[in-house]
Amino acid sequence: MASTVENEKNVADVAVSETDNHCEGKDEGFTEGDREAGYMIEFDRDGVFLTVYPTEDGGVFFEMDNMQKILDKYRTVKYDIVALTKVIRKASGQRTRLSEYFDGDPDSKSEGMRRYGNSAVDDGRPMAEYHFEISKDRMSAALKWDVVQDRQIPPVREVIKSMHRAGIVYGIDEDHLRQILPKGIDFIAAKGTDAVKGQDARIERYFDLSQKGKAVSNDNGRVDFKNLQLFVLVKKGDILARRIPHTAGTAGKNVLGDEIHPKPGKPRPVPSGKNTSIQNENDVVAEIDGQVVDSGNMISVDPRFEVSGNVDVSTGNIEFNGSVHVSGYVEWGFTVKATGDVEIGGAVAGGSVEGNNIYITGGVQGMSGGKIIAKGSISASFAENAELEAGKDIHILDVALHSTLIAGGSIVLEGKRGIITGGVISAGEEIRAQVIGNAANVITRISVGQNPMLQREYKELAAELAEDRKRLDAIKKNLKVLEKIDIMKLPKQRVDQINKLTRSQFPLAGEIKRKTKRLQELDEELVKMSNCRVRVRDTIHAGVRMSINSVLKNLQTSQSCCCFYTEGDDIKTGPY
């Protein structure tokens, strides 16, 4: 496009000089530019028209900004920028209307209320007088009538011109004006558009862990405790989750035409953890075959270690950072330890197993040698002279004989015989069984409402917190004494020690905050155990020693199909 500084200056000079000459006579019509200038803008009663003349080289002698300066100088109302651009580019010599009307009066703006009186005469009666009131947030402008009785209602075009002179340039609904203006009542003449807050980023997961560790019901409605869905397995290349990015929101605009910036949504990192990768900036993809581990903020894939036979002298102890599947037995004295879930196809005969969720097809024989510890849940066919401890639930399919079972959640024996005889059975929330005790009145101790694992953690954490606070208090006291010493006079080694002491207080304070929060969480979890139960589907025999929320009861007679719970300081009995 041909353009020179001199031509731009000439056009701008014409705009300034001719504005002064024609502001008074705009109703009779006037023009800006001519064929020699390469353009002509006509201002008359029918609107604002632009003609751009063609040149020999196909270019123009001015920029669009030059035209906008002239249009804005005369306050051309709602001119079509797209049409303006097309006319300049085509330079066809055709006359094109850009706007229906204009206002050549000088611009006048002031903060607060804007008023404009209209006293033009039309059919002999004076026009009604009115003004505009702009709200404090500038999101609405109301037309208020000053004098309307026995006066003529002004035309819509004149009201819009008045609004523009008052600085109100956005949110004007002309159709609404035409409907409400003849009524001569106060009304909202313009409304701004509110900014729309952006949406927060979110994570869509393509796996379901909600059923993990829960027994599956068969077609007859019976619970299959052999199938607890302990593993959610994925293949390499599977998309595990996708981040839907946050949005910036939609900008708004007030009645003065000022843009209102929206509040953007909150971003969120892609939850890619161990053995996963990020693809397409938002997808979490499995890098290996394994089981999904979702910690909330991180999605990982644990590999799965396979042992085709027994864990014995041929394999030695197994310690694996992931999940483990043993097709055979865990023999006496051997250990399987995993960070993920553990599945034993045979039995555990005097061995030890530690993991997240543990599923033992053949059951557990303690043989005074092993222990089963799970962060999550444990499922086994039977337990005999065994010791099992689970952070969540314990499911025993057949019987628990003279065993110690400790669970933070529930202990359930409702498959096959579902018998608890002898031993110590302790659950945080509930114990459910077919039969508890036996006809020989073997002492069987059961308790609910106490979670030994949580209580142990609470006690240890409280002791650590007290020690941390003591250390932090000592550090602060030492630093307070050192403040009185001129550090510049000390040797460098001593200064380094002081700086190290100063820095040490910050991570320690953070650790105290974390532990305090965890103690509060443990308090809440322990309080939830107040509504605990012991349920017996068949028979609970005499000789059972029961504790519910620390309330003790020794059963003297057998009872059937019942439920035990506390009410005040008493243990009550109700239907199953």
C-alpha positions as CSV (number, residue, x, y, z in Angstrom):
1,M,0.0,0.0,0.0
2,A,1.4,3.4,-1.0
3,S,1.6,5.8,1.9
4,T,3.8,8.8,2.8
5,V,4.2,10.9,5.9
6,E,3.5,14.0,3.9
7,N,0.1,12.6,2.6
8,E,-0.8,11.5,6.2
9,K,-0.1,14.9,7.5
10,N,-2.1,16.6,4.8
11,V,-5.1,14.4,5.5
12,A,-4.9,15.0,9.3
13,D,-4.5,18.8,8.7
14,V,-7.6,18.7,6.4
15,A,-9.5,16.9,9.2
16,V,-8.6,19.5,11.8
17,S,-9.2,22.6,9.7
18,E,-12.5,21.4,8.1
19,T,-13.9,20.3,11.4
20,D,-13.7,23.8,12.7
21,N,-15.4,25.1,9.5
22,H,-18.2,22.6,9.4
23,C,-19.3,21.7,12.9
24,E,-22.0,24.3,12.8
25,G,-23.4,23.3,9.5
26,K,-23.5,19.6,9.7
27,D,-27.3,19.4,9.4
28,E,-27.0,20.9,5.9
29,G,-24.3,18.4,5.0
30,F,-20.6,18.8,4.3
31,T,-17.7,16.8,3.0
32,E,-14.1,15.9,3.9
33,G,-11.5,15.3,1.1
34,D,-12.0,15.1,-2.6
35,R,-10.9,13.2,-5.7
36,E,-7.4,14.7,-5.6
37,A,-7.0,13.5,-1.9
38,G,-8.1,10.1,-3.0
39,Y,-11.1,9.9,-0.7
40,M,-14.3,11.8,0.2
41,I,-16.3,11.5,3.4
42,E,-19.8,13.0,3.3
43,F,-21.8,14.0,6.4
44,D,-25.5,14.7,5.8
45,R,-29.0,14.0,7.1
46,D,-28.9,10.5,5.5
47,G,-25.8,9.4,7.3
48,V,-22.0,9.3,6.8
49,F,-20.7,8.0,3.5
50,L,-17.2,7.2,2.3
51,T,-15.8,7.1,-1.2
52,V,-12.3,5.9,-2.0
53,Y,-11.1,6.6,-5.5
54,P,-8.9,4.2,-7.4
55,T,-5.3,5.1,-8.3
56,E,-3.1,4.0,-11.2
57,D,-0.8,1.8,-9.1
58,G,-3.7,0.3,-7.1
59,G,-2.7,1.9,-3.8
60,V,-4.1,4.6,-1.5
61,F,-2.5,7.7,-0.1
62,F,-3.6,7.2,3.5
63,E,-4.1,4.7,6.3
64,M,-7.3,3.6,7.9
65,D,-6.2,5.5,11.1
66,N,-6.5,8.7,9.1
67,M,-10.2,8.0,8.3
68,Q,-10.9,7.0,11.9
69,K,-9.5,10.3,13.1
70,I,-11.9,12.2,10.9
71,L,-14.9,10.0,11.8
72,D,-14.0,10.2,15.5
73,K,-13.5,14.0,15.3
74,Y,-17.2,14.4,14.3
75,R,-18.2,11.6,16.7
76,T,-19.6,9.3,14.1
77,V,-21.9,6.9,15.9
78,K,-21.5,3.2,15.5
79,Y,-19.6,3.2,12.2
80,D,-18.8,-0.1,10.6
81,I,-15.1,-0.7,10.9
82,V,-15.2,-3.8,8.7
83,A,-17.0,-1.8,6.0
84,L,-14.5,1.0,6.4
85,T,-11.6,-1.5,5.9
86,K,-13.2,-3.0,2.8
87,V,-13.9,0.3,1.2
88,I,-10.3,1.5,1.7
89,R,-8.8,-1.8,0.3
90,K,-11.1,-2.0,-2.7
91,A,-10.7,1.7,-3.6
92,S,-13.6,1.2,-6.2
93,G,-14.9,4.8,-6.2
94,Q,-18.3,3.6,-5.0
95,R,-20.1,5.6,-2.3
96,T,-20.6,3.5,0.9
97,R,-22.6,4.4,4.0
98,L,-20.6,3.8,7.2
99,S,-23.1,5.1,9.8
100,E,-26.7,6.5,10.1
101,Y,-25.8,9.6,12.0
102,F,-23.0,11.6,13.6
103,D,-22.4,14.4,16.1
104,G,-19.9,17.1,15.4
105,D,-20.2,18.8,18.8
106,P,-17.1,18.8,21.0
107,D,-16.7,15.8,23.3
108,S,-17.6,16.5,26.9
109,K,-17.1,13.9,29.8
110,S,-17.0,14.2,33.5
111,E,-17.0,11.7,36.4
112,G,-20.1,10.9,38.4
113,M,-23.6,11.8,37.1
114,R,-23.8,13.0,33.5
115,R,-26.7,15.3,32.5
116,Y,-27.9,16.5,29.2
117,G,-30.9,18.7,28.7
118,N,-32.8,18.7,25.4
119,S,-35.1,21.7,24.6
120,A,-35.4,21.4,20.9
121,V,-38.8,22.4,19.4
122,D,-40.6,20.1,17.0
123,D,-44.4,20.6,16.6
124,G,-44.8,23.7,18.7
125,R,-44.3,22.0,22.1
126,P,-40.9,21.9,23.7
127,M,-39.1,18.6,24.0
128,A,-39.2,16.8,27.4
129,E,-36.1,17.4,29.4
130,Y,-34.1,14.5,30.7
131,H,-30.7,13.4,32.0
132,F,-28.7,10.2,32.4
133,E,-27.4,8.7,35.6
134,I,-24.6,6.2,35.4
135,S,-24.2,3.7,38.2
136,K,-21.1,3.7,40.4
137,D,-19.9,0.5,38.8
138,R,-20.6,2.0,35.3
139,M,-22.5,-1.1,34.4
140,S,-25.8,0.6,33.8
141,A,-27.1,4.0,32.7
142,A,-30.7,5.2,33.6
143,L,-32.7,7.9,31.7
144,K,-34.4,10.2,34.2
145,W,-37.0,12.7,33.1
146,D,-36.7,16.2,34.5
147,V,-39.8,17.7,32.8
148,V,-42.1,15.5,30.7
149,Q,-45.6,16.7,31.3
150,D,-47.1,18.6,28.3
151,R,-43.9,18.1,26.4
152,Q,-43.0,16.1,23.4
153,I,-41.0,12.9,23.8
154,P,-37.7,13.2,21.8
155,P,-37.0,10.8,19.0
156,V,-34.8,7.8,19.6
157,R,-32.0,9.1,17.4
158,E,-31.8,12.3,19.5
159,V,-31.7,10.4,22.7
160,I,-28.9,8.1,21.4
161,K,-26.9,11.2,20.4
162,S,-27.4,12.6,23.9
163,M,-26.2,9.3,25.4
164,H,-23.1,9.4,23.2
165,R,-22.4,13.0,24.3
166,A,-22.7,11.8,27.9
167,G,-20.1,9.1,27.2
168,I,-22.6,6.2,27.1
169,V,-21.5,4.2,24.1
170,Y,-22.1,0.6,24.9
171,G,-25.1,-1.6,25.8
172,I,-27.7,0.6,24.2
173,D,-30.7,-1.4,23.0
174,E,-32.4,0.7,20.3
175,D,-35.5,-1.6,20.1
176,H,-36.0,-1.3,23.8
177,L,-35.6,2.5,23.6
178,R,-38.4,2.6,20.9
179,Q,-40.7,0.6,23.1
180,I,-40.2,2.3,26.4
181,L,-39.4,5.9,25.4
182,P,-42.9,6.9,24.5
183,K,-44.2,5.9,28.0
184,G,-42.3,8.9,29.5
185,I,-41.1,6.9,32.5
186,D,-37.6,6.5,34.0
187,F,-35.8,3.4,32.8
188,I,-32.4,1.7,32.3
189,A,-31.3,2.9,28.9
190,A,-28.0,1.0,28.7
191,K,-26.6,-2.1,30.3
192,G,-23.0,-3.3,30.4
193,T,-21.9,-6.8,30.0
194,D,-20.4,-8.6,33.0
195,A,-17.1,-10.4,32.7
196,V,-17.4,-14.1,32.9
197,K,-14.9,-15.9,35.2
198,G,-12.7,-18.5,33.5
199,Q,-13.2,-22.2,34.4
200,D,-10.7,-23.9,36.6
201,A,-8.6,-26.7,35.2
202,R,-9.8,-30.2,36.0
203,I,-8.6,-33.7,35.6
204,E,-10.6,-36.4,33.8
205,R,-9.6,-39.9,34.9
206,Y,-10.1,-42.9,32.6
207,F,-10.0,-45.5,35.4
208,D,-12.2,-46.3,38.3
209,L,-10.7,-47.1,41.7
210,S,-14.0,-46.7,43.7
211,Q,-14.7,-50.4,43.5
212,K,-11.2,-51.4,44.3
213,G,-11.0,-53.8,47.3
214,K,-14.8,-54.4,47.4
215,A,-16.2,-57.8,47.0
216,V,-18.2,-58.7,43.9
217,S,-21.7,-60.0,44.1
218,N,-22.6,-63.0,41.8
219,D,-25.8,-63.6,40.0
220,N,-27.4,-65.1,43.1
221,G,-26.7,-61.9,45.1
222,R,-24.1,-63.7,47.2
223,V,-20.8,-61.9,47.9
224,D,-17.7,-63.5,46.3
225,F,-14.9,-62.6,48.7
226,K,-12.4,-64.3,46.4
227,N,-12.9,-61.4,44.0
228,L,-12.1,-58.1,45.6
229,Q,-10.9,-56.3,42.5
230,L,-7.6,-55.5,44.2
231,F,-5.8,-54.6,41.0
232,V,-6.7,-52.0,38.4
233,L,-4.3,-53.0,35.6
234,V,-3.3,-51.0,32.6
235,K,-1.1,-51.5,29.5
236,K,1.8,-49.4,28.3
237,G,0.5,-46.6,26.1
238,D,-2.9,-46.4,27.8
239,I,-4.2,-42.8,28.5
240,L,-4.9,-42.7,32.2
241,A,-6.1,-39.2,32.7
242,R,-6.4,-35.9,30.8
243,R,-6.1,-32.3,32.0
244,I,-8.8,-30.0,30.8
245,P,-6.9,-26.6,30.9
246,H,-8.3,-23.6,32.7
247,T,-9.8,-20.9,30.6
248,A,-9.1,-17.1,30.6
249,G,-12.8,-16.2,30.9
250,T,-14.8,-13.7,28.8
251,A,-14.1,-10.0,29.0
252,G,-17.0,-7.7,29.8
253,K,-17.6,-4.0,29.0
254,N,-19.3,-1.2,30.9
255,V,-21.6,1.4,29.4
256,L,-18.7,3.8,28.9
257,G,-17.1,1.2,26.5
258,D,-14.3,0.3,29.0
259,E,-13.3,-3.3,28.9
260,I,-13.7,-5.3,32.1
261,H,-11.0,-7.9,32.5
262,P,-12.3,-11.4,33.6
263,K,-10.8,-13.4,36.4
264,P,-9.0,-16.4,34.9
265,G,-9.7,-19.9,36.1
266,K,-7.1,-21.6,38.3
267,P,-4.5,-23.7,36.6
268,R,-3.6,-27.2,37.7
269,P,-0.5,-29.3,36.9
270,V,-0.8,-32.5,35.0
271,P,-0.8,-35.3,37.6
272,S,1.9,-37.4,36.0
273,G,3.8,-39.6,38.4
274,K,6.1,-42.6,38.4
275,N,6.2,-44.7,35.2
276,T,3.9,-42.3,33.3
277,S,4.6,-39.5,30.8
278,I,2.9,-36.4,29.6
279,Q,1.7,-36.3,26.0
280,N,0.0,-33.5,24.0
281,E,0.7,-31.3,27.1
282,N,-2.4,-32.6,28.9
283,D,-2.5,-36.5,28.7
284,V,-1.1,-38.8,31.4
285,V,0.1,-42.0,29.6
286,A,1.3,-45.3,31.1
287,E,4.9,-46.0,30.3
288,I,4.8,-49.7,31.5
289,D,2.3,-52.4,32.2
290,G,1.2,-52.4,35.8
291,Q,-1.4,-51.3,38.3
292,V,-2.7,-47.7,38.7
293,V,-1.9,-45.9,41.9
294,D,-3.7,-42.6,42.4
295,S,-2.6,-40.4,45.3
296,G,-4.9,-37.6,44.3
297,N,-2.3,-35.2,43.1
298,M,-0.2,-37.8,41.3
299,I,-1.1,-40.8,39.1
300,S,1.5,-43.5,38.8
301,V,1.9,-47.0,37.5
302,D,3.4,-49.7,39.7
303,P,5.1,-52.6,37.9
304,R,3.9,-56.1,38.8
305,F,6.4,-58.7,40.0
306,E,5.4,-62.3,39.2
307,V,6.6,-65.3,41.3
308,S,5.5,-68.5,39.5
309,G,6.0,-70.8,42.5
310,N,6.5,-70.6,46.2
311,V,8.4,-68.0,48.2
312,D,11.0,-70.2,49.9
313,V,14.7,-71.0,49.8
314,S,14.5,-71.0,46.0
315,T,13.5,-67.3,45.9
316,G,14.5,-65.9,49.2
317,N,12.7,-62.9,50.7
318,I,11.0,-60.6,48.2
319,E,11.0,-56.8,48.5
320,F,9.6,-55.0,45.5
321,N,8.7,-51.4,44.7
322,G,5.4,-52.2,43.1
323,S,2.8,-55.0,43.2
324,V,3.6,-58.6,43.7
325,H,1.8,-61.8,42.6
326,V,2.8,-65.1,44.1
327,S,1.2,-68.1,42.5
328,G,2.2,-70.5,45.3
329,Y,2.8,-70.4,49.1
330,V,4.8,-68.1,51.3
331,E,6.7,-70.6,53.5
332,W,7.6,-70.3,57.2
333,G,10.2,-67.6,58.0
334,F,10.1,-65.9,54.5
335,T,8.8,-62.4,53.8
336,V,7.1,-60.7,50.9
337,K,7.2,-56.9,51.1
338,A,5.8,-54.5,48.5
339,T,4.8,-50.9,48.1
340,G,1.8,-51.9,46.0
341,D,-0.8,-54.7,46.3
342,V,0.1,-58.3,47.0
343,E,-1.7,-61.3,45.8
344,I,-0.9,-64.8,47.1
345,G,-2.3,-67.7,45.1
346,G,-1.7,-70.3,47.8
347,A,-1.5,-69.8,51.6
348,V,0.9,-68.1,54.0
349,A,2.3,-70.7,56.3
350,G,4.3,-68.9,58.9
351,G,5.5,-66.3,56.5
352,S,5.1,-62.5,56.6
353,V,3.5,-60.3,54.0
354,E,3.4,-56.5,53.9
355,G,1.8,-54.4,51.2
356,N,-1.0,-52.0,50.3
357,N,-4.0,-54.4,49.7
358,I,-3.3,-58.1,50.4
359,Y,-5.3,-61.0,48.9
360,I,-4.5,-64.5,50.1
361,T,-6.4,-67.3,48.3
362,G,-5.5,-70.1,50.6
363,G,-5.6,-68.3,54.0
364,V,-3.1,-67.7,56.7
365,Q,-1.5,-70.2,59.2
366,G,0.5,-68.2,61.7
367,M,2.6,-71.0,63.2
368,S,4.0,-68.5,65.6
369,G,6.2,-67.1,62.9
370,G,4.5,-64.6,60.6
371,K,2.4,-61.5,60.4
372,I,0.2,-59.9,57.7
373,I,0.3,-56.1,57.6
374,A,-1.7,-54.0,55.0
375,K,-2.1,-50.3,54.6
376,G,-5.4,-51.0,52.9
377,S,-7.5,-54.2,53.2
378,I,-6.8,-57.9,53.7
379,S,-8.8,-60.8,52.2
380,A,-8.1,-64.4,53.1
381,S,-10.0,-67.7,53.1
382,F,-9.1,-68.4,56.8
383,A,-6.9,-67.3,59.6
384,E,-5.5,-69.8,62.2
385,N,-3.2,-68.7,65.0
386,A,-2.4,-65.8,62.8
387,E,-1.8,-62.1,63.2
388,L,-3.4,-59.7,60.7
389,E,-3.4,-55.9,60.8
390,A,-5.1,-53.7,58.2
391,G,-5.5,-50.0,57.9
392,K,-9.0,-50.5,56.3
393,D,-10.9,-53.8,56.3
394,I,-10.3,-57.5,56.9
395,H,-12.4,-60.1,55.0
396,I,-12.2,-63.7,56.1
397,L,-14.2,-66.2,54.0
398,D,-14.4,-69.2,56.3
399,V,-13.1,-69.0,59.9
400,A,-10.8,-67.1,62.2
401,L,-9.4,-69.4,64.9
402,H,-7.4,-68.1,67.9
403,S,-6.1,-65.2,65.8
404,T,-5.4,-61.6,66.3
405,L,-7.3,-59.4,63.8
406,I,-6.9,-55.6,63.9
407,A,-8.6,-53.4,61.4
408,G,-9.1,-49.6,61.1
409,G,-12.4,-50.2,59.4
410,S,-14.5,-53.4,59.5
411,I,-13.8,-57.1,60.1
412,V,-16.2,-59.3,58.1
413,L,-16.8,-63.0,58.3
414,E,-20.0,-63.7,56.4
415,G,-19.0,-66.3,53.8
416,K,-19.2,-70.1,54.2
417,R,-19.2,-70.7,58.0
418,G,-18.1,-67.2,59.0
419,I,-16.9,-68.2,62.5
420,I,-14.8,-66.3,65.0
421,T,-13.5,-68.4,67.8
422,G,-10.9,-67.4,70.4
423,G,-8.3,-64.8,69.9
424,V,-8.5,-61.0,69.8
425,I,-10.7,-59.2,67.2
426,S,-10.5,-55.4,67.1
427,A,-12.1,-53.1,64.5
428,G,-12.5,-49.4,64.3
429,E,-16.1,-49.4,62.9
430,E,-17.8,-52.8,62.8
431,I,-17.5,-56.5,63.3
432,R,-19.8,-58.8,61.3
433,A,-19.8,-62.6,61.5
434,Q,-22.1,-65.6,61.3
435,V,-20.9,-67.0,64.6
436,I,-18.8,-65.6,67.4
437,G,-17.4,-67.9,70.1
438,N,-18.4,-71.5,70.4
439,A,-20.5,-73.9,72.5
440,A,-17.5,-74.7,74.8
441,N,-17.5,-71.0,75.8
442,V,-14.0,-70.5,74.6
443,I,-12.9,-66.9,75.6
444,T,-13.2,-64.7,72.5
445,R,-12.3,-61.0,72.9
446,I,-13.9,-58.6,70.5
447,S,-13.8,-54.8,70.5
448,V,-15.1,-52.0,68.2
449,G,-14.7,-48.2,68.4
450,Q,-10.9,-48.3,68.8
451,N,-8.4,-48.2,65.9
452,P,-5.1,-49.3,67.3
453,M,-3.3,-48.2,64.2
454,L,-4.7,-44.7,64.4
455,Q,-4.2,-44.5,68.2
456,R,-0.6,-45.7,67.7
457,E,0.0,-43.0,65.0
458,Y,-1.7,-40.4,67.2
459,K,0.5,-41.2,70.2
460,E,3.7,-41.3,68.1
461,L,2.8,-38.1,66.3
462,A,1.9,-36.2,69.5
463,A,5.3,-37.2,71.0
464,E,7.2,-36.0,67.8
465,L,5.2,-32.8,67.8
466,A,6.1,-32.0,71.4
467,E,9.8,-32.7,70.7
468,D,9.7,-30.5,67.5
469,R,8.1,-27.6,69.4
470,K,10.7,-27.9,72.1
471,R,13.5,-27.7,69.5
472,L,12.0,-24.7,67.8
473,D,11.6,-22.9,71.1
474,A,15.2,-23.5,71.9
475,I,16.3,-22.2,68.5
476,K,14.3,-19.0,68.9
477,K,15.7,-18.4,72.3
478,N,19.3,-18.9,71.1
479,L,18.7,-16.5,68.1
480,K,17.2,-13.9,70.5
481,V,20.4,-14.0,72.5
482,L,22.6,-13.8,69.3
483,E,20.7,-10.7,68.2
484,K,22.6,-8.7,70.8
485,I,26.0,-9.7,69.5
486,D,27.7,-7.8,66.7
487,I,27.9,-10.5,64.1
488,M,30.5,-8.5,62.1
489,K,33.1,-9.2,64.9
490,L,32.6,-13.0,64.9
491,P,34.8,-15.4,62.9
492,K,33.4,-16.7,59.6
493,Q,32.9,-20.2,61.0
494,R,30.8,-18.8,63.8
495,V,28.7,-16.7,61.4
496,D,28.0,-19.7,59.2
497,Q,26.8,-21.6,62.3
498,I,24.4,-18.8,63.2
499,N,23.1,-18.6,59.6
500,K,22.6,-22.4,59.6
501,L,20.7,-22.1,62.9
502,T,18.5,-19.3,61.5
503,R,17.6,-21.3,58.4
504,S,16.8,-24.5,60.4
505,Q,13.8,-22.9,62.1
506,F,11.8,-22.6,58.9
507,P,11.6,-26.3,57.8
508,L,11.0,-27.2,61.4
509,A,8.1,-24.7,61.7
510,G,6.7,-26.3,58.5
511,E,7.0,-29.8,59.9
512,I,5.2,-28.6,63.1
513,K,2.3,-27.2,61.0
514,R,2.0,-30.5,59.0
515,K,2.0,-32.6,62.1
516,T,-0.5,-30.4,63.8
517,K,-2.9,-30.7,60.8
518,R,-2.5,-34.5,60.8
519,L,-3.3,-34.7,64.5
520,Q,-6.5,-32.7,63.8
521,E,-7.4,-35.2,61.1
522,L,-6.8,-38.2,63.4
523,D,-9.0,-36.5,66.0
524,E,-11.8,-36.3,63.5
525,E,-11.3,-39.9,62.4
526,L,-11.4,-41.2,66.0
527,V,-14.6,-39.3,66.7
528,K,-16.3,-41.0,63.7
529,M,-16.0,-44.3,65.4
530,S,-18.6,-43.4,68.0
531,N,-21.4,-45.1,65.9
532,C,-19.9,-48.6,65.8
533,R,-21.6,-52.0,65.9
534,V,-21.1,-55.7,66.4
535,R,-23.5,-57.8,64.2
536,V,-24.0,-61.5,64.4
537,R,-26.1,-63.2,61.7
538,D,-26.4,-66.6,63.5
539,T,-25.2,-67.0,67.1
540,I,-22.9,-65.3,69.6
541,H,-22.0,-67.6,72.4
542,A,-21.5,-67.1,76.1
543,G,-17.9,-66.5,77.0
544,V,-17.5,-63.7,74.5
545,R,-15.9,-60.6,76.1
546,M,-17.1,-57.5,74.3
547,S,-15.9,-53.9,74.3
548,I,-17.8,-51.2,72.4
549,N,-16.4,-47.6,72.7
550,S,-14.6,-48.7,75.8
551,V,-17.8,-50.0,77.4
552,L,-17.3,-53.6,78.5
553,K,-19.7,-56.6,78.6
554,N,-19.2,-60.3,79.3
555,L,-21.9,-62.4,77.7
556,Q,-23.4,-64.9,80.1
557,T,-25.9,-66.4,77.7
558,S,-25.9,-67.1,73.9
559,Q,-28.0,-64.8,71.6
560,S,-29.0,-65.1,68.0
561,C,-29.4,-62.8,65.0
562,C,-28.6,-59.6,66.9
563,C,-26.7,-56.3,66.9
564,F,-24.8,-54.8,69.8
565,Y,-24.2,-51.0,70.2
566,T,-23.7,-48.4,72.9
567,E,-26.2,-46.1,74.4
568,G,-24.7,-43.9,77.0
569,D,-22.6,-46.1,79.2
570,D,-24.5,-49.3,78.4
571,I,-24.2,-51.9,75.6
572,K,-27.6,-52.4,74.1
573,T,-28.9,-55.3,72.0
574,G,-31.1,-55.0,68.9
575,P,-32.1,-57.0,65.8
576,Y,-29.4,-57.8,63.2
